[in-house]
Amino acid sequence: AAGEAQCLSYTGCNFLRQRLVLATLSGRPLKIRKIRSKEEDPGLRDFEASFIRLIDKVTNGSRIEINQTGTTLYYQPGLLYGGSLEHDCSPSRGIGYYLESLLCLAPFMKHSLKIILRGVTNDQVDPSVDVLKATALPLLKKFGIDGESLEIKINRRGMPPKGGGEILFACPVRKVLQPVQFTDPGKIKRIRGTAYSVRVSPQMANRMVESARSILNKFLPDIYIYTDHMKGVNSGKSPGFGMCLTAETINGTILSAELASNPQGQGAVVLPEELGQNCAKLLLEEIYRGGCVDSTNQSLALLLMTLGQRDVSKVLLGPLSPYTIEFLRHLRSFFQIMFKIETKTAEEEHMGGEKVLMTCVGIGFCNLSKTIR
């Protein structure tokens, strides 16, 4: 089939992960040209090279060719293999950068994936491991990917610039996915969160919790924010603190927000009180945007809907992020699938901002490499 599927061609460094993940799932070869060709330091960055190595580890028989300057990448996907692996992520991006893509690929491996990732667990750019654990895992369960072996475990925290964190991600394989009808987010019933501090005073976490509660307590009483102060080798190599909050509804929707302090030696000093308050406000913003999936996981939900059985799936989302909009374009090029998009105004939904109802018929993707026991 590889000979028949024509090679898709793109230019530029944007959306590299989306393209590689979708090429791997659809089995279509891919060529990306002019990667930062105009910059002083052209070609792939270290975190992108690390991501390509990770893709190479979880697949079997992939062909990856990169020219000398690193500005052109040719990728012919192999079979998703999985198994027990370890990977050192580049500290210039968070582990979330790698984990987001693994969440898309893991259910379709031949052997269930169990991988240890090392690097930065919480930073200001990528979704932190805490947020993905709180939001992405329940989302996978909705599509029938669940079981004892689905977990994300934080063994060590690592803050930028030096990292030093370590997590374990395990995910079972599935032959087919269930279609979902997920259109009523429901009312918020409780807020949970984690305030973490590493290599700074443990008092920082308590100060963040107090200030976040001062805002959230006006809305509902059931709030529990766990303070997590890791010591010694488990606290990574750089100091820092931050917070991750999740709001859960009666229908099992989980919306999240997070903030982390500035990396050591960069930017102004952030007070834990300010960070706690700002994080609470970000959560309220996310609740206002609403939908059944928070903005971090929109593309994951759309991908799982695409790969579902030949049946209708519906999901109500908040306003689509630019990343998600580009993802929809890529889904069309790789899988020839189009979503029906209906906007719902704030009046129809009686709450929050404008929402989008996404409907599609799954392509009936079947995991053929899964070993049948």
Order of alpha helices (4+ residues) and beta strands (2+ residues): beta-alpha-beta-alpha-beta-beta-beta-beta-beta-alpha-beta-alpha-beta-beta-beta-beta-alpha-beta-beta-beta-alpha-alpha-beta-alpha-beta-alpha-beta
